Amino acid sequence: MIATKKLLEAQRLIQLLIETALHNEAFKHQLISDPIRTIEKVTGKSSNLPKGIRIQVEDQSDPAIIFINLPTKPRTQTLASNL
């Protein structure tokens, strides 16, 4: 149950970040240039990402480009428990 709660919290956070970035250009640039610090400001918490794990934010808002993300094995559990 705890993992499910953390996963839902992570999904809500990601949705908040996306919505804010779509409506606030300065926030979007901040999120792209320094995602960890930006997320820490939004949540008021330090991130506890494992060593070697980073967050990369890409601006995929250009309608003239089709973006394809090639994922690794899912790390949602790691992300959810460390944000």
N, C-alpha and C positions, 0 to 999 in steps of 0.2 A: 504494500500500500504506500509506503514512504516513497519508493521509486516512482510510482504513478503520480504522486503529489508533486514531486520535484520535476518530473517531466512536464506536467501541466504548467508549473511556474515558469519553466524555461520557455515553453511555447508562448505563454502570455508575454514574457519579456521580449522575445523575438518579434512578436506582433507589434508591441509598443514601439520598439526600435524602428521597425519598418514604417509604421504610420507616422511617427515623428519625423523621420528622415524624408518622407514624401512631402511633408508640409513645411519643413524648416531646412532651408539650404545650408545654413551654417552648421546645424546639427549633423546633417548628412556628411559634410566634409570632415567634421570632427570624428564621426563614427568610422569613416573610411580611413582616415589618417592615424587614428589611435583608438581602435575598438575597445581594448581592455579598459583604458582609463575612462572612456565615455560610458561604458557599461557600469563601471564602478560608481561614476557620478550619478547615473540613473538609479541604481539599486541602493546606493549608500553602503555597499559592502565591498570588501576586497575580494578579488577573484582568487580562487584556489586552484587554478589550472595546473595539472601536472607538468613537471619540467619537460620542455620540448614541445608542448602543445601551444599553438597560437590560434588566434582568430583572425580571419581575413574577410574583409567586407568589400564586395565588388559592386559598383554602380551598374546595374543591369536595366536601367530605365530607358535606354535608347530603343524606340520601337522599330528602328531599321536594322537591328541586329537580333539574331536568334541566338540565345545563350544556351549552352549545354554544360551542365555541371557533372563531372565524373567523380562520384564519391568513392571513398574508401569504405572499409567496414564501418557500420554505424557506430558513432561515438556519442549518441544522444545521452546515454546514461552518464558518461563521463562529464559532458557539458552540464547536464542538469544538476549533477551533484556538486559541481564546483563553482557555479556562479552564485 
